[in-house]
Amino acid sequence: MSLIKAFGPLSIQLRSFVSARSLHPKKFTSILSNVPTKPRSAWQIYLRENINKYKFPNGKIDMKKATIESGVIWKTMGEAQKKIYQDIYETETKAHDESIQKALNSATPKQFKDENDLRKKYKLAPLKDPRQPKKPKNSFLLYIDHLRAINDPAVASKDCTIQISEAAKKYKTLGESELKVYKDKSKISYDQFNKDLKKYYQDAGLID
């Protein structure tokens, strides 16, 4: 069992995480092939740094003993001792985040298309090109933005679900001239989005 797989269930903090399989799939060379794996916690770093103490003579690791004994030690460590591993965690996390952004920003649209075709085949989550045009907001969402901007009582200090419900009621009462303002803004955004998306697909070689 690899250390990455072994550490998988040991997370004690909920953090965004890209699996090693997604970073380095065995079936093909990924855009992310040079991205280092992101650690999940300072605890994981501590266990990784001390894992060799629990090797069997044949070289395999006694993971059960390692996690139990290391867990006991970790709980008794002071904040200053834990900070050593927290600092390593922060450094490696930064390196991971910067590396993944560099890899994504350096890839071409065609590379994204080719890799995502393979990812779909091997049941891996697709990669998102940060430069791909994002769909703009429709007229209703623009109206909600307006209500939030003026701190309208319908949306002020309410959770998102209630905001949408209350905004929908007000939206239905708008006159044609008021609706036209938001529809026109949305249309302008969508027209530009379609132009940008067409260029993106042309750059990817997906359309002429």
N, C-alpha and C positions, 0 to 999 in steps of 0.2 A: 504493500500500500504506500502511495506517495505521501510525503508530508502534507502537501496541499489538501489531498483528500482526507487525511487523518485529522487535520485541523478543522475541517469543514464544520463539524457539529459543535465545536468548542467556543463559538462566538458568545461573548457575554455582553456585547453591545450591538444594537440594531444600526447598521450602516449600509449605505449603498455599496454593492459589491459586484464586480464582474468576474464570473467564474473563470478558473484556469482553462476550462474546456472552450469557453468562448474566446479567450485571448489566444490560445494556442491549439486550435483544433488539429487533430492528427491527420484528417483526410485531405487537408489542403493548407496552403500557406496564407495566413490571414493578413489583412491590413494591420492588425494589432499584434503581429508576431513578435515585435521587439518591445512590447509594453510589459514592464515588470508586473507581477501579480501584486495586487493591493492587499496589505495585511488587514485583518479584521479587528484587531484590538491590541492594546499594549500587552495584555495577557498572552496572546498568541505569540508575540515577539519573545516574551520571556520563556515560554515553553520551547519555542524554536531554538533559542540560544542554549538551552540546557538539555535538549533532547538526547544528545549523545551519551549522557550518563546512564541511559536506560536501554542500551543496546545489549542484545543477546550475543553470545559468542559467534553465532552465525551471521551477525551483522544486522539482523532484524531488530525492530524496536518494540519494547513492551509498552504499548500505548496506554494500556489500562493503568499500569503502575506509574507511568510518567505523568499522566493527567491527575491521578489521585494525589500523589506526593507533591507534585509541583503546585497543584491547587491549594494544598494546605500551606505550603511555604508562601505562595502569593498572598494569601489572606492575612498572613502575619507580617508581611513586609510593610515598612513605613512609606509615607508619601514620597520622601526623597528618593528611596530605592525604586519605587514604581515609576517615578518621573524619568529615570534613565530609559526605561522601555517605552514610556509614553512619547519621549522625544524621538526615539527611533521610529516609532509608529507614525508620528507626524511627518518626519522626513521622508519615509518610504511612501506615505500616502500622497504627499506633494509630488514626489517623483512619478508616481503612477498617474496621477491626474494630469500632470503636464505632458507626460509621454502619450497618453491616450488622446489628448486634444491635438497634439502635434501630428500623430498618426492619422487622425480623422481629417484634419485640415490639409494634410499633404496628399491625400488620396483623390483621384479623379472621380467624377460621376460614373464613368464606365467601370472603374474598379469596384465601386460600391455595388453597381448592378451585378457584376460578375460574382462578387463574393456573396451577395444576398441570395442569388440563385442557388449557390452551394449551401448556404446556411439553411435555406428552406428545405433542401434535399436531406440534410443531416439533422434537421429539427433543432437548429440553433436560433436564438433570437437574432433578428436582422440588425444590421448597423444603420445608424441614422447619420446621413450626411449633414453636418451643421450648416452647409451652404445651400442646401435645397430650399427653395422658396416655401415659406410657411403660409398655409391657407389663412386669409384674412377673416376678420369678424363679419358676421352678417348684420343686418340692420338692427335686429333685436339686441344683440350683444353690444353694439355701439350705443344703443339707447340705455342699456344698463350702465355702461361706462359714464354716460352723461348724468344719470341719476346719482351715481357715486361721486362724481366730480362736484356736484352742487349739494351733496350731503342731503339728498331728498329723504324725508321721513320713511318712505317706503322701503328704503334699503339701509338706512343708517342704523348702526349697532345691531345688525341682524346677521345670522349665519347665511352661508351662500344659498342654501336650499330655499330659505324664506325670501331672500332677496330676489331670486329668480321668479318665485311664485307671485310676489307682490308686483314686481316689474312687469310680468306678463299681463296682469290685470290692467295696469295703467297703459301698457302698450296697445291693448285692444281698444282703448277708448280714444286713441289719437286720431285726429282728423287727417284727411288726405295730404294736406300741405305739410303737416308735421311729420307724417310718415315718410313723405318724399325726401325730407332732409336726410334721414338716416339711410334710406334706400339708395339715394344718389351717392352718398359717401361710400356705402358698401360696394356699389357698382364700380366706382372709380378704383377702389382697392382690388376688386376681383379682376378688373380688366388688366391692371398692372401685374397682378399675380399670374394670370394666364400667359402674359408675355414673358415674364421671368421664368415660368415653368417650362414653356416651350424652348427657351434658350438653354435651360438646364438639360432637357432631354436631348437637344441637338448636340450639346457638348458631350453628352454621354454616348452619342452615336446611336440613340434609340429611335430617332426620327430624322428625316432629312431637313 
